[in-house]
Amino acid sequence: MNDTPQRQGPYGEYDYMEQKKKNERRRRTGLIAAVSVIVFLFVGVVSAFVWLNRYSERPAAPPSSSQQSSGGQSQAPQQPSQSSQGSSEPELLDDAPEVIITEGAAEPSLTVSEIYKKVSPSVVMILADGEGGTGLGTGIIMSEDGYIITNAHVIHNATKITIIMNDNTVSYEAAVRGRDNNSDIAVLKVDANGLTPAVFGDSDKVEVGDPVVSIGNPYSVQYAQTVTDGIISGIRQGVYVNNRKLDLLQTNAQLNPGNSGGPLINEYGQVIGINNSKIMSDGVDTYEGMGFAIPMTQAKVIIDELIATGKVEGQPIIGVTVAQVTQEMAEQEGVVPGARVVSIDTSSDAYSRGMRLGDIITQINGKTFEDVDDFVEEKNRFKIGDQISLTYWREGKTYEIQVRLMEDISSY
């Protein structure tokens, strides 16, 4: 979707291949050296939404498969029907509620059992009905008047969304207030009052080793409100999730399909993250206890905008999917290092000015870049409609073009 490194999954944080033969295998495929399989934690229609490539920019016309293309992006979710989506242009809310981040830690710390009793009334089950069946996910009650936070991929292709409260006796049909596929965050709305909202904590204060608890609905409805615990295993900074540079909270608390959209909770019963993915396999080895959550302080900005306006403004993109060509790869292939174009939007300025599949971008605005992260950083300094220069290599010749940045509308 964007000229973005993808989740190292989501999104060069995750370089697990240390054996030479594995590295050689990666090079032969033409993918980046660090390839991890990261799976969204959602049961049902999209049960294996896998990121395969770190560096990508999703084309405007995405592939039809529910898995990612070799460029690293999956099909953009379709809009739900009117019953769950509401109007195509949500009304602006002048008095929109916002996520309130609690400053400082509560005292004293709680046991896992106490955390469950405190937070579980704010955790709901989400049933997403679509053409392929019913999917299962988790949500977090944000406000007493019915705003609920989850992952955007949980409501992928949903035509009807049902919210089941923690006691399993009350249910509501939900409307989609807004979604942002780039950050994998969605906000739902049910017609209810007197709900129990979660308390949200400051994820910027989280440290490696802090205890955490997860509550969710893994596998099937009979395992609703499952609790697991662990620690913060790492704080992955500067990771690109589509076209956004984010930090991710890594945890060894068991996260399984169905946990998507559920809370990652600190020892004080405060929600500090939204669970959304895990590393399961790289195609060679299998990994356990490597789950990830979107930090709450970062999610707040997106959630507040979704509630207020129904959408998040699209990011500037060139309209290409790119993959890293390292110096070593370039020498082996007889090309130059840079960012190889592996897909291109034919409606983009880059295409109209001559860029094609296989071209290798070597400079942006006259500057060379160490890797695709640097390439994206430079591009993101500009706005939609700005013009930038790209230098690219093709069959021994170098070309320079001026291209206008387009809006990434795939997040809507």
C-alpha positions in Angstrom: 0.0 0.0 0.0 2.6 2.5 0.7 6.3 2.7 0.1 6.5 1.3 3.5 8.4 -1.4 5.2 5.9 -3.8 6.5 5.8 -5.5 9.8 9.0 -6.6 10.4 6.1 -8.3 9.6 3.9 -6.2 10.9 6.9 -4.9 10.0 14.6 -4.9 10.2 13.4 -5.6 13.7 13.0 -9.3 13.2 16.1 -10.9 11.7 15.8 -14.5 12.9 17.7 -16.2 10.1 21.2 -16.6 11.4 22.1 -19.8 9.5 23.9 -19.2 6.2 21.7 -21.6 4.3 18.6 -19.8 5.4 20.0 -16.5 4.3 20.9 -17.9 1.0 17.3 -19.3 0.6 15.9 -15.8 1.3 18.2 -14.2 -1.3 17.3 -16.7 -4.0 13.6 -15.8 -3.5 14.5 -12.1 -3.9 12.8 -11.2 -0.7 14.5 -9.3 2.1 16.9 -11.1 4.3 14.7 -11.0 7.3 11.4 -12.6 6.5 8.9 -13.4 9.3 5.4 -14.7 9.2 3.2 -12.7 11.4 -0.4 -13.7 11.7 -3.3 -11.5 12.8 -5.1 -13.0 15.8 -8.5 -13.4 14.2 -10.6 -16.5 13.9 -13.0 -16.9 10.9 -13.2 -15.3 7.5 -9.6 -14.0 7.7 -8.1 -16.7 9.8 -4.6 -16.4 8.4 -3.9 -12.8 7.3 -0.1 -13.1 6.9 2.5 -10.4 6.3 5.4 -11.9 4.3 7.5 -8.9 3.3 8.9 -6.1 5.3 9.1 -3.5 2.6 6.0 -2.6 0.6 3.7 0.0 -0.6 0.2 -1.3 -1.3 -1.1 -0.6 -4.9 -4.4 1.2 -5.2 -5.8 -2.0 -6.8 -4.9 -4.7 -4.2 -4.7 -8.4 -5.0 -7.9 -10.4 -4.6 -6.3 -13.0 -2.3 -6.9 -12.8 1.5 -3.1 -13.4 1.9 -0.5 -10.8 1.0 1.0 -10.6 -2.4 4.7 -11.0 -2.8 4.9 -7.3 -2.4 3.8 -7.7 1.2 0.2 -6.4 1.3 -3.1 -8.1 1.7 -6.4 -7.2 0.0 -7.9 -4.0 1.4 -11.0 -4.9 3.4 -14.3 -4.1 1.6 -16.7 -1.8 3.3 -19.4 -3.6 5.3 -23.0 -3.3 4.3 -25.2 -0.4 5.4 -26.4 -2.3 8.4 -22.9 -2.4 10.0 -21.1 0.5 8.3 -23.7 3.2 8.4 -23.4 6.1 6.0 -20.4 6.3 3.7 -19.6 9.8 5.1 -19.9 9.7 8.9 -21.1 12.9 10.5 -18.5 15.0 12.3 -18.9 14.9 16.1 -18.2 18.2 17.9 -18.4 16.6 21.3 -16.8 13.3 20.4 -15.5 11.3 23.4 -11.8 10.7 23.6 -9.6 8.0 25.1 -8.4 9.1 28.5 -4.9 8.0 29.4 -4.4 7.6 33.2 -1.3 9.4 34.3 0.9 7.4 36.7 0.4 4.0 38.2 -2.4 3.0 40.5 -1.4 1.5 43.8 -1.1 -1.2 44.8 -0.5 -3.7 42.0 -3.1 -6.4 41.4 -3.0 -10.1 41.1 -4.0 -11.7 37.9 -7.3 -12.7 39.4 -8.0 -9.2 40.6 -7.0 -7.8 37.1 -9.5 -10.2 35.5 -12.3 -9.2 37.8 -11.6 -5.5 37.2 -11.2 -5.5 33.4 -13.3 -8.4 32.1 -16.6 -6.4 32.2 -14.9 -4.1 29.7 -13.9 -6.9 27.3 -16.5 -8.0 24.7 -16.7 -10.7 22.0 -17.1 -9.7 18.4 -18.9 -11.9 15.9 -18.3 -10.6 12.3 -20.6 -12.2 9.8 -19.6 -12.2 6.1 -19.9 -14.1 2.9 -17.4 -16.7 4.1 -19.0 -17.3 7.5 -18.6 -15.8 11.0 -15.4 -14.6 12.4 -14.5 -14.2 16.1 -12.6 -11.4 17.7 -12.3 -9.3 20.8 -13.1 -5.7 21.6 -12.5 -3.2 24.4 -15.3 -0.9 25.8 -14.0 2.7 25.6 -17.0 4.6 26.8 -20.2 4.0 28.8 -22.3 5.0 25.9 -21.2 2.3 23.6 -17.9 3.0 21.7 -15.8 -0.1 21.4 -12.2 -0.5 20.1 -11.0 -3.4 18.1 -8.7 -4.3 15.2 -9.6 -3.2 11.7 -9.0 -6.8 10.4 -11.5 -8.2 12.8 -14.3 -6.6 10.8 -12.8 -7.4 7.4 -15.6 -7.9 4.9 -18.2 -8.0 7.6 -21.8 -7.4 6.7 -23.1 -7.7 10.2 -21.2 -7.2 13.5 -22.5 -8.5 16.8 -21.2 -7.5 20.2 -21.6 -10.0 23.1 -21.0 -8.7 26.6 -18.7 -10.5 29.0 -21.6 -12.3 30.8 -22.6 -13.8 27.5 -26.3 -12.9 28.1 -26.6 -9.5 26.4 -25.7 -8.7 22.8 -25.9 -5.7 20.5 -25.6 -5.1 16.7 -22.7 -2.7 16.1 -22.2 0.0 13.5 -18.7 0.9 12.3 -17.8 4.4 13.4 -14.5 4.3 11.6 -11.5 2.2 10.7 -7.9 2.7 9.8 -6.5 -0.3 8.0 -2.9 1.1 8.1 -2.8 1.0 11.9 -5.2 -1.9 12.2 -7.6 0.0 14.5 -11.4 0.3 14.2 -14.0 1.8 16.4 -17.5 0.3 16.7 -20.7 1.8 18.2 -23.6 0.1 19.9 -26.8 1.6 21.1 -26.3 1.2 24.8 -25.7 3.2 27.9 -24.2 2.3 31.3 -21.5 0.1 29.9 -18.2 -0.4 31.9 -15.3 1.3 30.1 -11.8 0.2 30.5 -9.2 2.3 32.2 -6.4 3.1 29.8 -2.7 3.4 31.0 0.3 5.2 29.7 2.1 2.8 27.4 5.1 5.2 27.2 5.9 4.3 30.8 6.1 0.5 30.0 9.4 -1.2 30.6 10.8 -4.5 29.5 10.0 -7.1 32.2 6.8 -5.5 33.4 4.1 -8.0 34.1 1.1 -8.0 31.7 -2.2 -9.9 31.3 -4.3 -10.5 28.2 -8.1 -11.2 28.1 -9.7 -12.4 24.9 -11.8 -14.9 23.0 -9.4 -17.5 21.4 -10.5 -20.2 19.0 -14.3 -20.4 19.7 -17.1 -18.9 21.7 -16.7 -21.6 24.4 -13.3 -20.2 25.3 -14.6 -16.6 25.8 -12.8 -14.4 28.4 -9.7 -16.5 28.4 -6.9 -15.0 30.5 -3.1 -15.4 29.9 -0.2 -13.6 31.5 3.4 -12.9 30.9 5.8 -9.9 30.7 6.7 -7.2 28.2 9.4 -9.0 26.2 10.5 -6.1 24.2 9.6 -2.6 23.0 10.1 -2.5 19.2 10.7 1.1 18.3 10.5 2.6 14.8 8.7 -0.2 13.2 6.8 0.6 10.0 3.2 -0.6 10.0 2.2 0.2 6.4 2.9 3.9 6.1 3.2 4.6 9.8 6.2 4.4 12.0 5.1 2.9 15.3 6.4 1.2 18.3 5.1 -2.2 19.2 4.8 -3.9 22.5 6.1 -7.5 22.4 4.9 -10.0 25.0 5.2 -13.6 25.8 1.6 -13.7 27.2 -0.1 -16.3 25.0 -2.0 -14.7 22.2 -4.1 -16.9 19.9 -6.5 -16.5 17.0 -9.5 -14.7 18.4 -7.5 -12.4 20.7 -7.4 -9.7 18.0 -8.6 -6.4 19.3 -8.4 -7.4 23.0 -6.5 -5.7 25.8 -3.0 -6.0 27.0 -3.2 -5.0 30.6 -0.6 -3.8 33.1 -0.3 -4.9 36.7 -2.7 -2.0 37.8 -5.6 -3.1 35.6 -4.9 -0.5 33.0 -5.1 -1.3 29.2 -1.7 -0.4 27.7 -2.1 -2.1 24.3 -4.4 -3.6 21.7 -3.4 -7.1 20.9 -3.2 -7.7 17.1 -0.6 -10.2 15.9 2.0 -12.8 16.6 5.0 -14.4 15.0 4.2 -18.1 14.3 6.7 -19.3 11.7 9.2 -18.1 9.1 8.5 -21.1 6.9 11.4 -23.0 8.4 11.1 -22.7 12.2 8.1 -22.3 14.5 8.1 -19.6 17.2 6.1 -19.5 20.5 5.4 -16.6 22.9 6.0 -13.8 20.4 2.9 -11.7 20.5 2.5 -8.0 19.7 0.2 -5.2 20.7 -0.4 -1.6 19.5 0.7 0.8 22.3 -2.3 2.7 23.8 -0.8 6.1 23.6 -0.2 5.7 19.9 -3.6 4.1 19.4 -5.3 7.0 21.2 -4.5 9.5 18.4 -6.1 7.3 15.8 -9.1 6.3 17.9 -9.9 9.9 18.8 -9.8 10.9 15.1 -11.9 7.9 14.0 -14.6 8.8 16.6 -14.6 12.5 15.7 -14.5 12.2 11.9 -15.1 8.5 11.0 -11.7 8.2 9.2 -8.0 8.9 9.4 -6.5 11.1 6.7 -4.7 9.1 4.1 -0.9 9.1 3.9 1.1 10.3 0.9 2.3 7.5 -1.4 4.1 7.1 -4.6 2.0 4.2 -5.8 4.6 1.5 -5.8 5.6 -1.6 -3.8 9.3 -1.8 -3.3 11.7 -4.5 -2.0 15.2 -3.9 -0.7 18.1 -4.8 -3.0 21.2 -5.0 -0.8 24.8 -4.6 -2.0 25.3 -8.3 -1.8 22.1 -9.0 -3.8 23.1 -6.4 -6.4 26.5 -8.0 -6.9 24.9 -11.4 -7.3 22.3 -10.2 -9.8 24.5 -7.8 -11.7 22.3 -4.8 -10.8 22.5 -1.8 -8.4 21.5 -1.6 -4.7 18.3 0.3 -3.9 14.6 -0.3 -3.8 13.2 -2.6 -6.5 9.7 -1.9 -7.8 7.7 -5.1 -7.5 4.3 -3.6 -8.2 3.1 -0.3 -9.5 -0.3 1.5 -9.6 -1.0 2.3 -13.2 -2.9 5.4 -12.2 0.1 6.8 -10.4 2.3 9.7 -11.6 5.3 7.4 -11.3 3.8 5.0 -13.9 2.7 7.8 -16.3 6.2 9.1 -16.3 7.8 5.8 -17.2 8.6 3.8 -14.1 7.9 0.1 -14.5 8.2 -3.2 -12.7 11.8 -4.2 -12.0 13.1 -0.7 -12.0 15.5 0.0 -9.0 15.0 3.3 -7.3 18.5 4.6 -6.2 17.8 8.2 -5.1 14.9 10.3 -3.8 15.2 14.0 -4.1 18.8 13.6 -5.2 19.7 11.7 -2.0 20.8 8.1 -1.8 19.3 6.0 1.0 20.8 3.2 3.1 17.6 1.1 3.1 13.9 1.3 2.5 13.4 2.8 5.9 15.4 5.8 4.9 13.5 6.0 1.6 10.2 6.1 3.4 11.4 8.6 5.9 12.4 11.0 3.1 9.1 10.5 1.3 7.0 11.0 4.4 8.5 14.5 4.8 6.1 15.6 2.1 2.4 16.0 1.8 -0.2 14.6 -0.6 0.1 16.5 -3.9 3.8 17.5 -3.4 6.2 16.7 -6.1 9.4 14.7 -5.5 12.2 13.5 -7.7 13.1 9.8 -8.1 16.2 8.4 -9.8 16.0 4.8 -10.9 18.1 2.3 -12.7 17.0 0.0 -15.6 19.2 -2.3 -17.7 22.4 -0.2 -17.1 20.8 3.2 -17.7 19.7 5.8 -15.1 16.6 7.9 -15.3 15.2 10.8 -13.2 11.6 11.7 -13.0 9.4 14.2 -11.1 6.3 12.5 -9.5 3.4 13.9 -7.6 2.5 12.1 -4.4 -1.0 10.6 -4.3 -3.3 9.9 -1.3 -3.4 6.4 0.2 -7.1 5.7 0.5 -6.7 2.1 1.5 -7.1 3.0 5.1 -10.8 4.0 4.7 
